[in-house]
Amino acid sequence: MENALEKLFELTGQIAKEGVSLVPRVVPADAPFVQYEHYPKGDCIAPGNKSRWFYHAHKPEEREEGEHGHFHMFLPLDMFKGVKSLFNPPKKLPNGKPTQGVVHFGALSFDLDGMPLSWFTTNYWVTYEYFMPADEIASRLKLFDMKDAPGDPLVNDWLTAAVHSFHDPIVEMLHERDVFLAEKKKDLGHAVFQDKSVEIMSRVPFDI
C-alpha cells in the first residue's frame, strides 16, 4: 500500500505539472458533455485481467454537493468463479443490450475543479452488476489493474494507484454497504436491489 501511495502522489504531481486533471482527459473538449453517457464509449477495459471503469455524471440535482461526475470501477465476473452472488442481472439489460459480466466495487466522485471528493458504493440497479459479498470483493480488490488499457495512461495508472492506496477504506466501505443492505432487506427483501429509493449505500471521503 505504501508503494501504491507513493505512486499516487507521483502521478498526482505529474497531473498538476501538466495542468490537466483526470476529467478533461476523459471527457472530450470538442463535443458537448452528455449526462449519463459513458466516457469513454463502451467503457475502458484493461486487456489483461478485464478490470474496467467509466466516467459519467447525473443531473445536477442528483449529484453529491460540488460534484461534476464520477468514475465507476469494476472487476470482471471471471474472478469470482464458484462464488454465490447476492443478486444477478438478467441476460439482457433494460435497453436490450447483453449484460456485462462485471462486479462493481465502488465509484469515485470528482468536483468541478477536477479534484477527487469521495468513494461510494451503489445499489444493484445503478450498474446492473453481479452483486457480490464484500468479503469476496475484498479478497480480489488488489487485482484491479488498468495496465495497458486504451486511452490516457495517466488516467489508468492513477485510478489503479488510487484503488490500491485506498484498499482498506474501500473494503470497510463495502462491509458498510452489506450491513446497510441487510437492514434494508428486513423490510424489503430482495426487492431492495431494484428499489430506486435505495441508491448510495455507503461512502468514505477521499482523504490522503
C-alpha positions as CSV (number, residue, x, y, z in Angstrom):
1,M,0.0,0.0,0.0
2,E,2.9,2.4,0.7
3,N,4.3,1.9,-2.8
4,A,0.8,2.5,-4.2
5,L,0.5,5.7,-2.2
6,E,3.9,6.8,-3.4
7,K,2.8,6.1,-7.0
8,L,-0.4,8.0,-6.4
9,F,1.5,11.1,-5.2
10,E,3.9,10.8,-8.1
11,L,1.1,10.7,-10.7
12,T,-0.8,13.4,-8.9
13,G,2.3,15.6,-9.2
14,Q,2.6,14.8,-12.9
15,I,-1.1,15.8,-13.4
16,A,-0.5,19.1,-11.5
17,K,2.6,19.8,-13.6
18,E,0.8,19.2,-16.8
19,G,-2.2,21.3,-15.6
20,V,-4.8,18.9,-16.9
21,S,-6.9,16.9,-14.4
22,L,-8.3,13.4,-14.9
23,V,-11.8,14.6,-16.0
24,P,-10.7,16.6,-19.1
25,R,-8.5,13.7,-20.1
26,V,-11.6,11.5,-20.3
27,V,-14.3,13.9,-21.4
28,P,-13.6,15.2,-25.0
29,A,-13.4,19.0,-25.1
30,D,-14.6,19.2,-28.7
31,A,-18.1,17.8,-28.0
32,P,-21.0,18.5,-25.6
33,F,-20.8,16.7,-22.3
34,V,-23.9,14.4,-22.1
35,Q,-25.3,13.4,-18.8
36,Y,-25.4,9.7,-18.1
37,E,-23.4,8.9,-21.2
38,H,-20.4,6.6,-20.5
39,Y,-16.9,8.1,-21.1
40,P,-15.3,6.5,-23.0
41,K,-18.0,4.9,-25.1
42,G,-18.0,1.2,-24.4
43,D,-16.0,1.8,-21.1
44,C,-12.3,1.5,-20.6
45,I,-11.3,-2.2,-20.3
46,A,-7.8,-3.5,-19.4
47,P,-6.7,-6.1,-22.0
48,G,-5.1,-8.2,-19.3
49,N,-7.5,-9.0,-16.5
50,K,-10.5,-7.1,-17.8
51,S,-10.7,-4.6,-15.0
52,R,-12.8,-1.6,-16.2
53,W,-14.1,1.8,-15.5
54,F,-16.2,4.5,-17.0
55,Y,-16.9,8.1,-16.1
56,H,-20.3,9.8,-16.2
57,A,-22.5,12.4,-14.5
58,H,-26.1,12.6,-13.3
59,K,-28.4,15.5,-13.4
60,P,-27.2,18.3,-11.1
61,E,-29.9,17.7,-8.5
62,E,-28.8,14.1,-8.2
63,R,-25.1,14.8,-7.6
64,E,-23.1,15.0,-4.5
65,E,-22.6,18.6,-3.4
66,G,-20.0,20.2,-5.6
67,E,-19.7,17.1,-7.8
68,H,-19.1,17.1,-11.6
69,G,-19.3,13.3,-12.1
70,H,-17.7,10.1,-11.0
71,F,-15.8,7.0,-12.1
72,H,-17.5,3.7,-11.7
73,M,-14.9,0.8,-11.3
74,F,-15.4,-2.9,-11.8
75,L,-13.7,-6.3,-11.5
76,P,-14.6,-9.0,-14.1
77,L,-17.0,-11.7,-13.2
78,D,-14.4,-14.3,-14.2
79,M,-12.5,-13.5,-11.0
80,F,-15.5,-14.8,-8.9
81,K,-15.9,-18.3,-10.2
82,G,-17.6,-20.5,-7.7
83,V,-18.8,-17.5,-5.6
84,K,-22.5,-17.2,-5.0
85,S,-23.7,-13.6,-5.7
86,L,-26.2,-11.8,-3.6
87,F,-28.1,-10.8,-6.8
88,N,-27.7,-11.5,-10.5
89,P,-28.7,-9.3,-13.5
90,P,-30.8,-10.6,-16.4
91,K,-29.2,-11.8,-19.6
92,K,-30.2,-8.5,-21.3
93,L,-30.3,-5.0,-19.9
94,P,-33.5,-2.9,-20.0
95,N,-32.1,-1.2,-23.2
96,G,-31.9,-4.7,-24.8
97,K,-28.1,-4.9,-24.8
98,P,-26.4,-8.0,-23.4
99,T,-25.5,-7.8,-19.7
100,Q,-21.8,-7.4,-19.0
101,G,-20.1,-9.8,-16.6
102,V,-18.9,-7.2,-14.1
103,V,-18.7,-6.7,-10.3
104,H,-18.9,-3.1,-9.1
105,F,-16.7,-2.4,-6.1
106,G,-17.0,1.4,-5.9
107,A,-17.2,4.8,-7.5
108,L,-15.0,7.9,-7.1
109,S,-16.6,11.3,-7.4
110,F,-14.8,14.4,-8.7
111,D,-15.6,18.1,-8.1
112,L,-16.0,20.9,-10.6
113,D,-12.2,21.6,-10.4
114,G,-11.3,18.0,-11.2
115,M,-10.3,17.0,-7.6
116,P,-11.5,13.7,-6.1
117,L,-14.2,14.0,-3.5
118,S,-15.3,10.6,-2.1
119,W,-15.6,6.9,-2.7
120,F,-19.1,5.4,-2.6
121,T,-21.0,2.2,-3.3
122,T,-24.2,1.9,-5.2
123,N,-27.2,-0.4,-5.3
124,Y,-27.6,-3.1,-8.0
125,W,-30.0,-1.2,-10.2
126,V,-27.4,1.5,-10.8
127,T,-24.9,-0.7,-12.6
128,Y,-26.8,-4.0,-13.3
129,E,-23.9,-5.9,-12.0
130,Y,-23.3,-9.3,-10.4
131,F,-23.7,-8.1,-6.8
132,M,-21.0,-9.9,-4.8
133,P,-20.5,-10.1,-1.0
134,A,-18.0,-7.6,0.5
135,D,-15.6,-10.4,1.7
136,E,-15.4,-11.8,-1.8
137,I,-14.6,-8.5,-3.4
138,A,-12.1,-7.7,-0.6
139,S,-10.0,-10.7,-1.4
140,R,-9.8,-9.7,-5.0
141,L,-9.6,-5.9,-4.9
142,K,-5.8,-5.9,-5.2
143,L,-6.3,-7.5,-8.7
144,F,-7.8,-4.3,-10.1
145,D,-5.3,-3.1,-12.7
146,M,-5.8,-0.9,-15.7
147,K,-2.3,-1.5,-17.1
148,D,-2.2,-1.1,-20.9
149,A,-5.8,-0.1,-21.1
150,P,-6.8,2.2,-24.0
151,G,-6.9,6.0,-23.5
152,D,-4.7,8.2,-21.4
153,P,-2.2,6.0,-19.5
154,L,-2.0,8.7,-16.7
155,V,-5.7,8.2,-16.0
156,N,-5.5,4.4,-16.0
157,D,-2.3,4.4,-13.8
158,W,-3.8,7.0,-11.4
159,L,-7.1,5.0,-10.9
160,T,-5.1,1.8,-10.3
161,A,-2.9,3.5,-7.7
162,A,-5.9,5.2,-6.1
163,V,-7.7,1.9,-5.6
164,H,-4.6,0.2,-4.2
165,S,-3.9,3.1,-1.9
166,F,-7.4,3.2,-0.5
167,H,-7.7,-0.6,-0.3
168,D,-8.6,-0.8,3.3
169,P,-11.1,2.1,3.3
170,I,-12.8,0.6,0.2
171,V,-13.1,-2.7,1.9
172,E,-14.5,-1.1,5.0
173,M,-16.9,0.8,2.8
174,L,-18.0,-2.5,1.1
175,H,-18.7,-4.0,4.5
176,E,-20.8,-1.0,5.5
177,R,-22.7,-1.5,2.3
178,D,-23.5,-5.0,3.2
179,V,-24.6,-4.0,6.7
180,F,-26.8,-1.3,5.2
181,L,-28.2,-3.8,2.7
182,A,-29.0,-6.4,5.4
183,E,-31.0,-3.8,7.3
184,K,-33.0,-2.8,4.2
185,K,-33.7,-6.4,3.3
186,K,-35.5,-6.9,6.6
187,D,-38.3,-4.7,5.3
188,L,-37.9,-5.0,1.5
189,G,-36.4,-8.5,1.0
190,H,-34.8,-9.0,-2.4
191,A,-36.9,-6.1,-3.8
192,V,-34.3,-3.8,-2.2
193,F,-31.9,-4.4,-5.1
194,Q,-34.2,-2.7,-7.6
195,D,-35.7,-0.1,-5.2
196,K,-34.9,3.3,-6.8
197,S,-35.1,5.0,-3.4
198,V,-32.0,3.0,-2.3
199,E,-29.1,4.2,-4.4
200,I,-26.0,5.2,-2.4
201,M,-25.3,2.6,0.2
202,S,-22.0,3.7,1.8
203,R,-19.4,6.5,1.3
204,V,-15.9,7.4,2.5
205,P,-14.0,10.7,1.8
206,F,-11.0,10.7,-0.5
207,D,-8.6,11.8,2.2
208,I,-4.9,11.2,2.0
